[in-house]
Every structure is written in C-alpha cells, then in structure tokens.
Amino acid sequence: MSIISPSEVTLLKLRRHPIVFFADSFVLVFLLALPPFVVFFMNITGAQLPNDGFIPVIVILCASIYYLYITLFLFYNFFIFFLDRWIVTSEHVIDIEQKTVFNRSVSKLELERIQDVTAETKGFMETLFNYGDVYIQTAGERERFVFKDVPSPQFVADIIVRAVDKLDKKGI
C-alpha cells in the first residue's frame, strides 16, 4: 500500500541532518569505548591483572560483550535515524516516525489544513551546519507537525508555503 497517490508530485524527501547522528551517537560511543582501553593500558604499564586460570578468558569475554553492546547501540541509533523521514508532496505532508525497531508512526496532513509554517535555527552548531526545526501549524487533531533537525529549514519552509499557495490558487 502506497502512502502517496499517483496524482501527487513529491516535492521533498527529508531526513535529519547527518551531523545530528554523528554528534549524538559517536560522542557517546567514544566515551563508552574508553574504559576497556584504560584497563588495557593499565595492564601494559605494570598494573597486572591475575594471569592464571580463566581470568584472562573472562576479561576478554566481558570486553567482547561490552563492545558488542556498543556496536548494537550504534546500529540501533542509525536504524532509527535512517527510518525517520518526512515527505512533502503537492497535496500532503507525511511524517514517518520510527519510534523503536518494531514501532512506527505515520501521520499525513493535507496541505489545505496548514495555517502557518515556521523555520527555526538556534545555536552555533545549527547555524554552522545549516540545520534546524520546521514547525507546521494546523487546525486539525494534531496541532503541530515538527520536522526536527532537517537540513536547510528555511528552504523547506519556503517549499511548503509555495505548495500551499499553489494549492490555494488551484482551489480558487
């Protein structure tokens, strides 16, 4: 089943800016990866772990499990990042939000219900890398659609406003 009808034209397909994924995930992964390296370098500098029996095997097994969890965390964050997206067509705005691996929410908003579109860029990183939030105010059940951390938010807001204006001119 398709979300977009054949008569619609896709104007934009959006995801979060990649810098958001890297800033959130890789900094945390780097911090989580440090403790085993600290233990390893302590071992090199003379603070010896017991070297008899199964202790080295247990240490390697625990470190392997620890790194496996870090890798799974990274893949999980990438999965959520990659599957969250927004689609703007000539008739609708579609919000596809991947909440967990098996939990997805799809919201569809008709362009004629849009009352206001606001682009917001705040902070040094958002200004430097040109990403931010786009807020779409509606009169429907869900009062506000939010495009979080999208690239070029002002451009996205302009495209949506132009699509709404074009739809209004067709309806008149």
N, C-alpha and C positions, 0 to 999 in steps of 0.2 A: 504494500500500500504506500503510495507516494504522498508526501506532505504537500507538495506543490502541484497545482493543477497544470495541465498542458497549456492553458492560455496565459499563464503568468510568465513574466520575464524575471530572471534572477538578476538583481542589481548588485548585491554584495553578499559575500560569504565571509564571515568573521570568526576569528578565534582570539583568545587573549594574546597579548604581545609575548613573544618568546622570552624576553628578559625577565618577565614575571616568574616563569617556570624556573629559569636558571637561578634567579635571586632567592626564591623560596626553597627549592629543593637542594641545589648544590651546596649552598652555605650550610644547611643543616646536615647534609651527608658528610661534608668535610669535617664538621665538628664531631659527628658521631664516629667517624673513621679514625680520629686521633687516639683514643685510649689504647687500642691494640698496638699502635706504633710506639707509644710511650712505653708500654710493657716490653716490647721488643728491644728498644734502645736501652732500657734499664738492664736488660739481660746482657747486652753487648758490653756495657760499661762496667760490669762486675757484680751487679746485684743479681746473683744467680737464683733461678728457680730450682727446686729439687729436681734432680735428673735421674731418678731411679723409678722403676716400675712404670705405671700407666700415666703418671702425671704429665709428661710431655704430650702424650696422645690426647689426654683430656684437654690440655691447654689448646692444642691445635684444633680439636673438635669444637671447643667453645668459641674460638676466634672465627672458625669457618661458619658456624651458625650465626654469630654476630654479623659478619659481613653479608651473609645470605639475607638477613632481615633488612640490612641497609639497602641492598640491591632491590629487594621486593618493595621497599618503601619508595625508592626512586621510580621503579616501573609503575607502581600504583599511581603516584603523582602524575607521571607522564600520561597514563591512560586517562585519568580524569581531565587533565589539561587538554589532551588531544580531542576528546569527545565532547567537550563543552563547546558549543558554537552558536552563532546567530546568523540567520539568513534574512535578507531584506529582498522582497520581490516587488513587482509592480502593484500587488494588491494586499500583501500581508507582511508582517514582521514575525519571524518564527524564532523562538528561544528554546534551544535544546540544551538542557542542563543534566549532565551526568553526575549524580549525587554520590553513588558508590558503584561498584562493579556491576551489580545487577539491579540498580535503581536509577531510572532515567525519567525525567520530566520534560514534556514537550508542550509549550504554550504557543498559541497562534493568535495574533492580533491583526484585525483588519485595519488598513491604513486610514479608512474614513473615521475611525474612532479616536485617532490621535489628535490631541489638543495642543501639546507642546513638546518640543524636543530640546534638550539641554546637553551641551558637551562640557565636561569639566576635567581640567588638568590641574593637579595640585602637587606641589613638591618638586624638589630638584630632579630626582630620577625620572619622573613622568615628563617633565619639561625637556630634559636632555634627550630622552629616547622617544619623545612624541607619542605617548600613550596616555589613556585616561578612561573616564567613565562617560557613557552616554545614557541619559535618563529620558524615557519616553512617557509622558503623562497622558493617561487615557480617562475616559468616562466609564469604562467597563468595570467588571468584577475586580480584576487585578489593576489597581490604580496606577501602578508604575512598573514599567519594564526597565531593567537596568542591564546595560552591556558593560561588564566590568573589565577594565584594563585592556581595552581594544586599541589597536594602532590608529593613529590619526583621528581622534574623536571628533574634531571639528568637521573634517571631511565626511565622516559617517553621518553626523547630524545634518549636514547640508544635503547629502544624498536623500535622506529620509524626508526632509522638508520639501525638497523638489518633487519627490514621488507623491507626497500628499497633495501638493499644489497641482500637479499634473492630473491626479485623480479627481480633485475638486473641479478643475476646468472641464474634464470629460463629463462630469455629472451635471454641469450647468447647461 
